[in-house]
Amino acid sequence: MDYNWDFSSILLYKQLFWIGLQNTVILGSVCLVLGLFFGLFVGAARFSGKLWLYYPATVFVEVFRNTPVLVQIMWFFFAFPIIAPFRIDAFTAASLGLTLNTIAFSSEIYRAGLQSIAKGQWEAGKALGMSYSEQMRRVILPQSIRRMLPAFMNRAVELFKMTSLASVIAYGELVYQAKVISTIEFNPIETYTTVALVFFAVLFPMTIIVRRFETNNSVGR
Amino acid sequence: MTEVLRIEGLRKSFGDLEVLSGIDLTVKKGQTIVIIGASGSGKSTMLRCVNFMEVPTAGRIYLETQAVGLENNGTVQYPENELAKLRARVGMVFQHFNLFPHMTALQNVMEGPRTVLKCDLEECQRRGKKYLKKVGLDWKADAFPSQLSGGQQQRIAIARALAMEPEIMLFDEATSALDPELVGEVLETMKELADEGMTMIIVTHELGFAYAVADKVLFLSEGRILEQGTPSEVLTYPKKDGTKNFLRGHGTFRLPEPQIE
């Protein structure tokens, strides 16, 4: 072992790492919020049993679930200028790819969660005179979201790690910054180790929270 | 006595299978109607057609002499919002209680007034407490369903339906899922309601209870009313063979009356 670890060069670039971390968090958060929001509608469409909603939603889910996110991101970035009369920037392309992917996966979590609620719960709401949306809002979602939370938390952790794929189209998140720093300083081992540590420091608390939810999930039923 | 509910020529098919083949029934205010019959005779389906949990294939239903649905060139349309309004006026109690597990007992009972009737919070709480008290469970207001026995859960479910202050209550085998020792408290609650003049239709296998509370007993067989009348006419002196066979099956094993010495 004669490799000379030298983290001093890293400290010189802490500003760049900081910007990278901010960009990672921004990209991840935007995609998470949009993905979970639209995922509910896609999941509900798959759940509804109405064929004209089910088929388009299913095609969407399968396309984005079964192609690599890396390819989706590159595709949006490079193909958009060809098929549409405008370019999109790296952030938009990355968030499109990651959001659509998150919609596809989260819609499946919603669908499975909705299906896990017994038919009698819908009937009880209906018998009181609730409309479909009232049954959904007051009876079904409050119960099923509780069951979905651990899966969503896992999805969020995955998503934050996937933001690193945006580095291939030069979006300045953590891994891209690491790439820049390591080509200037020739210290890829130190920079990528630092990136790993930063990710770990952010995501490990999240997984702890996931575990909390999994154990506390039984409250109320 | 004023008419609360009238069923005319009710038919219901699931695919090729006709479950109800023409049912007529008039229920007057304060009456308790008990429906008995073998499983598959259509009694639950009949009950579920009254509040349109199942939409009838043919026939009309009148609540307080108002026909449900819009007739248009011989076919009847049932707009979902009209059905929701109807269901708000008809209480239903299910075999498996179907309480909302994420709400306390009180919240369960308040839910209908709150979400459907849009009562203000104070009124909802007043009704919630009133009807919990009525079923004798005001002391369990803050308990979740999972912390209650089956009998208590079913009584909460009755309170939840009552809180809507319905014109009529439907009980779909309300005691069939209960352990034997818990059946009594639920039947007791139902009997109190009947005594207070609530209009009720009850589907049950508890023949002794039927005898005690019913103003009228219907015996359903193959989607038709085979026999109807007072409890004594139908349960003690049945005329039709179908009714006799059904009752004989129920009476095969009976405890002997205690001998008084």
Interface residues (C-beta under 8 A of the other chain):
Chain A: A118 G120 Q121 E123 A124 K126 A127 L128 G129 M130 S131 Y132 E134 R138 V139 P142 Q143 R146 G220 R221
Chain B: N51 M53 E80 N81 A84 K85 L86 R87 A88 R89 V90 G91 M92 F94 H96 N98 L99 F100 P101 H102 E111 G112 T115 V116 F144 P145 S146 A157 R160 A161 M164
